[in-house]
């Protein structure tokens, strides 16, 4: 079953918010952990 345009846009909003939060992180270790989590979540989404 595919996504509607609204569902896809909501997904993109979640990704954008996560990326903005990671970019705003000043601690390099925490920032890298946030980026790693984003990548893991995206990979899981592809596998579902």
Backbone as CSV, one residue per row, in Angstrom:
resi,resn,N_x,N_y,N_z,CA_x,CA_y,CA_z,C_x,C_y,C_z
1,UNK,0.849,-1.174,0.000,0.000,0.000,0.000,0.895,1.238,0.000
2,UNK,0.626,2.181,-0.869,1.434,3.385,-0.996,0.995,4.488,-0.052
3,UNK,1.782,5.525,-0.045,1.487,6.678,0.796,0.719,7.712,-0.007
4,UNK,-0.085,8.477,0.705,-0.711,9.629,0.072,0.306,10.771,0.070
5,UNK,0.014,11.781,-0.695,0.893,12.952,-0.716,1.030,13.558,0.677
6,UNK,-0.068,13.617,1.421,-0.037,14.193,2.768,0.843,13.371,3.703
7,UNK,0.766,12.049,3.602,1.594,11.188,4.440,3.068,11.358,4.095
8,UNK,3.365,11.451,2.810,4.750,11.632,2.390,5.299,12.969,2.881
9,UNK,4.495,14.015,2.778,4.929,15.330,3.251,5.164,15.327,4.755
10,UNK,4.330,14.617,5.494,4.520,14.516,6.943,5.835,13.801,7.254
11,UNK,6.127,12.745,6.511,7.386,12.020,6.682,8.576,12.949,6.428
12,UNK,8.505,13.721,5.362,9.585,14.660,5.029,9.745,15.699,6.143
13,UNK,8.631,16.177,6.719,8.708,17.136,7.821,9.457,16.548,9.013
14,UNK,9.168,15.264,9.334,9.868,14.604,10.440,11.370,14.526,10.155
15,UNK,11.728,14.188,8.929,13.141,14.086,8.568,13.806,15.465,8.649
16,UNK,13.162,16.471,8.114,13.718,17.824,8.164,13.913,18.291,9.603
17,UNK,12.924,18.056,10.460,13.048,18.453,11.858,14.220,17.739,12.533
18,UNK,14.367,16.451,12.267,15.467,15.684,12.853,16.816,16.214,12.370
19,UNK,16.908,16.532,11.076,18.158,17.067,10.533,18.484,18.437,11.116
20,UNK,17.474,19.299,11.228,17.692,20.628,11.814,18.157,20.518,13.262
21,UNK,17.554,19.583,13.997,17.952,19.377,15.391,19.402,18.890,15.474
22,UNK,19.777,18.001,14.578,21.150,17.495,14.575,22.140,18.606,14.215
23,UNK,21.801,19.404,13.248,22.681,20.500,12.836,22.858,21.512,13.962
24,UNK,21.803,21.753,14.727,21.855,22.737,15.808,22.647,22.243,17.022
25,UNK,22.886,20.951,17.103,23.630,20.383,18.238,25.070,20.889,18.229
26,UNK,25.503,21.430,19.336,26.860,21.994,19.402,27.913,20.957,19.780
27,UNK,27.507,19.936,20.498,28.443,18.883,20.888,28.624,17.915,19.708
28,UNK,29.856,17.810,19.229,30.119,17.012,18.034,29.717,15.545,18.204
29,UNK,29.996,14.983,19.364,29.654,13.579,19.604,28.136,13.382,19.561
30,UNK,27.399,14.264,20.225,25.931,14.167,20.221,25.378,14.381,18.815
31,UNK,25.976,15.336,18.088,25.527,15.610,16.715,25.707,14.371,15.849
32,UNK,26.874,13.739,15.952,27.124,12.530,15.167,26.167,11.411,15.537
33,UNK,25.846,11.287,16.828,24.883,10.278,17.272,23.498,10.540,16.688
34,UNK,23.115,11.818,16.631,21.810,12.170,16.059,21.767,11.848,14.569
35,UNK,22.847,12.171,13.855,22.890,11.846,12.427,22.846,10.331,12.212
36,UNK,23.558,9.593,13.053,23.553,8.138,12.948,22.142,7.595,13.166
37,UNK,21.425,8.134,14.150,20.051,7.698,14.426,19.138,8.001,13.237
38,UNK,19.303,9.168,12.648,18.497,9.532,11.473,18.751,8.527,10.348
39,UNK,20.018,8.221,10.099,20.360,7.260,9.053,19.771,5.884,9.339
40,UNK,19.844,5.454,10.589,19.284,4.153,10.961,17.772,4.128,10.741
41,UNK,17.103,5.196,11.124,15.644,5.272,10.950,15.265,5.261,9.474
42,UNK,16.024,5.970,8.655,15.743,5.966,7.221,15.946,4.568,6.625
43,UNK,17.004,3.893,7.061,17.262,2.532,6.572,16.134,1.600,6.974
44,UNK,15.667,1.698,8.217,14.563,0.860,8.687,13.298,1.126,7.875
45,UNK,13.082,2.395,7.533,11.913,2.746,6.730,11.974,2.077,5.365
46,UNK,13.149,2.036,4.769,13.292,1.390,3.474,13.061,-0.110,3.557
47,UNK,13.429,-0.713,4.685,13.313,-2.154,4.840,11.899,-2.609,5.194
48,UNK,11.070,-1.701,5.701,9.697,-2.058,6.081,8.812,-2.328,4.889
